[in-house]
Amino acid sequence: VRGDGEGGGESEGEQAAASATASSVRPGHIYFVATPIGNYDDITLRALRVLRDVDMIAAEDTRRTGLLLAHHGLGGKKFVSHHEHNWRASAPELVRRARDEGLSIALVSDAGTPGISDPGAQLAMACVTAGVPCVPLPGACAAVSALSVSGQSGLEWVFFGFLSQQGAERKRQLARVAGETRAAVLYEAPHRLLSTLRGIVDADAAAAAPAPPTAGARRVLCARELTKVYEELFRGTIDGALAHYGEDGQGVLRGEFTLVLLPDESRQARDAANAVEDRGDTVLALLEAQAGAGALLSAAVRDVCAATGAPKREVYNAALAIWAKI
């Protein structure tokens, strides 16, 4: 994932027209509406207008969504359920009702943005297949909220969501997280937090040998209960987090966690050094092959630079040493 750009270029009149159009609910459209991740007030005005005006709301949990709407004075809405256990039946039915009956439908998850570690992706694909317009309404997302206060300054980050609970698949995913040198964001339940952190350290140790493991010293933000009353942000290393949330630590294992692993600078430096070394070996092998074939030094340098991307001076100096022996 790369950092999002904030485009411009529209005139104020065009922006106002777009805003007016975007606020209107259209027949036969399905709206993917982001809802608060904790604080009921973290919802956009446009989302409230859409939830007020649509014919039907498809909710992951109709009770929780009903409480959100009641908080904002929006009662009497028609609900249907759409969640991970019934999407195979509900997705085609929602598409059919939008396409054939012209209903406007809003999709909401329990919290956050539909389709981001929540039901919604399958419905979006069903809309695309059937030609039903699906409209995204941006808003709350725990991953982005945590990342914004993590101190991550790079453009790239990777989102893992919730890791699998199954043994072999979970082990494979932990290895992917441990091996990711860019910033990594994942969600975790409180009763699995320590297991996940230890798993990242263990996976890194297994993959790093014989080089020293670096995961325990990797910086991490553990964001607990984001936007809620007992929100907590722990900043430190993975080893520090294990101590903080361990048996003798001060951390509270309650509520959902969003973890941001900052870039692994030690591994990035090691990987960069290994890449340079590997490139040097490749340059030498190609130059020796060219020399053995009787190529001119200048032509060999040109071809090897093109093939490896190595700096010309580096290749030229290596070629001089080889051609001097011919």
N, C-alpha and C positions, 0 to 999 in steps of 0.2 A: 504494500500500500504506500502510495506516495502522498506527501503533504498536499492538502487541497488548496487550489488557487481560488482567489476571490475575483471573478471576472468583472468587467465593467463594460462601458461602451454604449449602454442604452441611455437615451435621453430621459429626463424626469417624466415626460409625458408617456413614453413607452413603458417605463417602469410602473407608472400608475395604472396604465391600461392592463399590463400583465398582472398586476396585483388584483385588480378587479376581476379579471378572468379567472385567475387562480383561486379566488375565494368562492366562485360559483360552483355549485354541485351540478354535474351533468348526468342526464339519464344514460344508463348503460355503461357507466364507468365504475371501476373499483379503486378505492382510495386506500393507500397503505399509510396509516396514520401513526406517527411516533407518539407515545404517551410517556408520562413521567416515570422515572426509575425509582422514585421514592417520594419526593416532595410534589404534592398534587398541583402546585402552582407552576411547575416546570413544563408547561404545555403552551403551544403557540395559539395566538388568536385565530389563525386560519384553521388549525386543527379543531378548535371548539366550534367554529362555524360549520365545518364539514360534518362533524359528529352531530350537530344540531339538525342539519338539513338533509342528510342522507335518508333513504327509505329504510335501510337496514344496517345493523352493525354486526359483523362477524367477529366474535371475541374468543380469545384463548380461555378466559375465565369470565363468564358473564356476571358473576357476583362482584368480582373486583372492579370490572369496568363500570358496573352499575354504581358502585360507591364513588368512583372518579366523576362520573357524570352528575351524580347527586350533589357532590361538592361544588360543581360549577353550575348548578341549577338547571341541568338538562335531564329531565325525567320523561318517562313514557315512551322510550325508544324500543323498537323491535329488535330483539337479539336472536342470533343463532350461534352455535358453538363451532369453532374451528381451532383444532389443536392437534398435537402430534399423534394422537390416537385415532382421530377420525378424518384426517385430511384427505385420504383416498376417496372417501365418499363426499365430503363437504366441498372440496375444491371444484370438481366438475359441476356440482349443483349450484354453487355460487356463480360460476361462469355462465351456466345456462340461464340463470335468472337475470343476470346483467344483460346478456346478449338477446335472449328471447323475450323477456318481459320488460326490458328497459329500466330495471331497477338501478338506483345508485346505492353502492354498498361501501361501507368503511370497514377495513380490516385493522384490528388492534391486537396486540399481544398483552400479556400481563404487565409488562414494563419495557420501555425502550422502543426500539425500531423493529417492526416486523421483518422477519427474514434474517436478522442478525442474532444467531443463536436462539431464535424463536421461530414459531411457525410462520410461514409466509412465502418461502422460496418456491414451494411446489405450486402454490396458487398463482404466483407471478408467472411461472413457466406455462401454466394452464391458460392464463390470460393471453400470453404471447401466441400460443398455439391456436387459440380460438379467435384471435383478432379482437379481443376485448381490451379497451384502453385501461392501463393501470397507472395510477398517478401517485408519485411519492410525495409525502408531506414530511419534511425533515423535522428533527427534534432531538429528544434526549437519547443518548447512547452511552452506556457505562464505559465502553472501551475508549471512546474519544474523550470523555470527561476526565478519566484517569490519565490518559496520555497528555492532556493539556497541562497538567500540573506536575508531570513527571520530571521535567527538565530535559526531555529528549529533544535535541536540536536538529537531528538529521531529518532528511526528507522521507526516508523509507522505514516502514515498520510492518510487522507481520501479525495477523490476527489468527489465533488458534481456537478461540471460543472455549467451550467446555471440552476437556479431554475425555476420551472414552473411559468407562469404568471396567471394561473387559481386560483381562490380564495381558494377552499378547499384543493387542492393539494399543492398549495404554502404554506398554513398554516401548512400542515403536514410536508413538507420539511424543513421549518424554525424550526419546533420543533426538527427535527432530527439533524440539524446543531447545534442548541443551546444545545442539549443533548450530543453531541459528545465531549468527553474529550480529544481525540487525536487531533493533528493538522488537520485542515480542510481547503481545498482549494476550492474556487468557483469563477465563473466568473459573472460579473454583468455589465449591461448597465448603463451609467451615470444617466439617469433619474429615475432609480430604486435603486440607491445605498443607499440613506438615508432610503427609505422604507425597504430595506433588513436589514440594520443595526438595525433599530428600531424593526423590526420584530423578530430578534434574541434575543434582550433584552426582548421584551414582552413575547416571547415563554419561555425563561428561567425563568422569573418571575412567569409565570403560573405554570410551572412544579416544581419549587423549593419550593413553599409554603408547609409547614410553614417555611422551612429553608430560609435564606436570599439569594436573587438572586446574581449570580456572573458574568453574561455575560457582563454587562456594564464595568466591570473592566478587562475584558479579553483582553490580548494583541493581536493586529492585525497589519498586514502590508497591506496597500492599495496601490497596484502597478498600476499606471495609465499610459497608452500609452507606455507599455514596448518596449524598443529598438527604439522608435521613438524620434523625435526631442524634444518633450515636455514631455518626461518621467518624472514621479514624484513618489517617494516612501515616503509614509507617515507611520510613525511608532508611535504607541501609544496604547491607549485602545479604545474599541468600543465607549465609551462615548466621548473620545477625538476626534475620527474620526467624530462623529456626530457634534461636535462643529466646527471642522476644515472645513467640507464640508457643514455646515449649512448656513443659511441666512447671518449671521454676521461673518462667518469664512473666512479664506484666501484660502481655497482649491478651485480648479477648477473642476467643474462637466462637463467634456468633454472627450470623448474617452473611450474606454473599460477599465474596472477595473478587476484586478485579486486580490482577497482577500485571505490572509492567516491568519486564526485564530490560534494562537499558543495554545499549550495544556492548558486546563483549570486546573491549578494546585490546585486551591481551591476546585473545585468539585472532582478532583481525590483524594485529601486527605480526603474529606468528604465521598466519596464512599468507600474508603479503610477502614475508621473507621466503617462505617455501615456494611461492609462485615465482619469485625472481630466480631462485636457485634452479627450479625446474626449467624455467625459460632458458637459463644459461646452458643447461645440459642439452636442451633441444638445439640451441644455436650452434654449439660445438659439433653435435652429430650431423646437422645439415651441412655445415661448412666442410667437415671432413669428407662427406659424401660428394660435395661439389668439387673439392680438390682432387679426390680420387678419380672423378670423371673428367678431369682436365679443364675445368671451367676457369675463366679469367677471374681474378680476385674481385674486380669491380662488379662483374655480373653476379658473382656469388653473394656479395654483400647486399646487392639490390634485392635479389630473390629471397634471401634469408630474412631481411628486414620486413619484406612484404608478408612472408609466411608466419612470422612470429610476433611482429609488432615491437620488436626490441629496438632500442635507440641505435641509430646508425653508427655512432662512435663506438658503442659497445661491440657491435658486430664487426666493425672494421678492425678494431684492436685484436679481437679474437682471430680474425682472418689473417692478419699480419703474422701472428705467431705460427699459424698452421702453414701458410704458404712459404714461410722462411725455412721450413723443413723439407720442402719439395726439391 
